[in-house]
């Protein structure tokens, strides 16, 4: 099967967390002998920022970890759509320009493409519905939503029966336990500061509890403004800037534990959708403690795969326990790792995608549109 994916950037994970998942899934599809092509626009924001931040060497870790992957850039929408002509399966990520989304839909209606799917991995469907309304999805066969809460939004707007839940997952070819255990110490947190979507939560569930528990805290990520850096300094956290996702397993291997602090939209408006870091951390057998979030879809077993803190005081207790109880660390790490291997790898998601595509490969389906609530 010829599969074409239109992404914001496959090359850069500077501020494009979904690149982690896409790399893993595309690699699995290639391993299953599918012809895979990835396209990204020239001047992609995440890639431009990566090059400004780290220069061309910022791509070295990605290239070394994923030698089988590459992406092609395009300057014009017409050029991009033409390159996809004849593909059996085309997927367009929601972080693409509306004219590309519309152009692919027109090509699908004209019979120039096979199955066409829209892939949504963000909260804009509830946080910025006016932006999503700019997408013309009338030529699309269906939607891949990265959680049930988001899928419900699409179903309510006319996509019932054509919305498929496609969770993120861990690329277990890369995210694995260390081959040999070495001494671990402190906490590591890998995440971007972003747009203030979890500033209060980071202080409550990460910075203050780590300091109170007497654990060192190493922070990796981007878009930390001066006030954020001041907050880190106040809590004696060590900020290291951006780290390529390909080196995250090595960072996890040096720490006693890590912490999950979901963005507010994934707690309040779209509950039940974890970030990619939950899958990746558990795949690396690092103990995980998390701020409150509702695992509405039963992806994990709270209390066995990870610890859940209802407030800052409880997080402090969890972190103290993780620091002083090796048996607890071993139990959480083993259970979480087994859950990932059994249910949440990129190989699982690649197979799920092929099943979805096969179910839609019948004659052209009725067109769908984004409908205002």
Secondary structure, DSSP 8 states (H G I E B T S, - for coil): -EEEEE-S-SS--SS-THHHHHHHHHHHHHHTT-EEEEEEETT-HHHHHHHHHH-GGGGHHHHHH-TT---EEESSHHHHHHHHTT-SEEEEESSS-HHHHHHHHHHHHTTSSSEEEEEE-SSHHHH-HHHHTT---TT-SEEEESSHHHHHHHIIIIITTSEEE----B-TTTS---SS-----SEEEE---TTSSSHHHHIIIIIHHHHHTT--EEEE-S---HHHHHHHHHTT-EE-----GGGHHHHHHT-SEEEE---THHHHTSTT---HHHHHHHHTT-EEEEES---TT--S-BTTTBEEESSHHHHHHHHHHHHH-HHHHHHHHHHHHHHHHHH-BHHHHHHHHHHHHHHH-SS----------
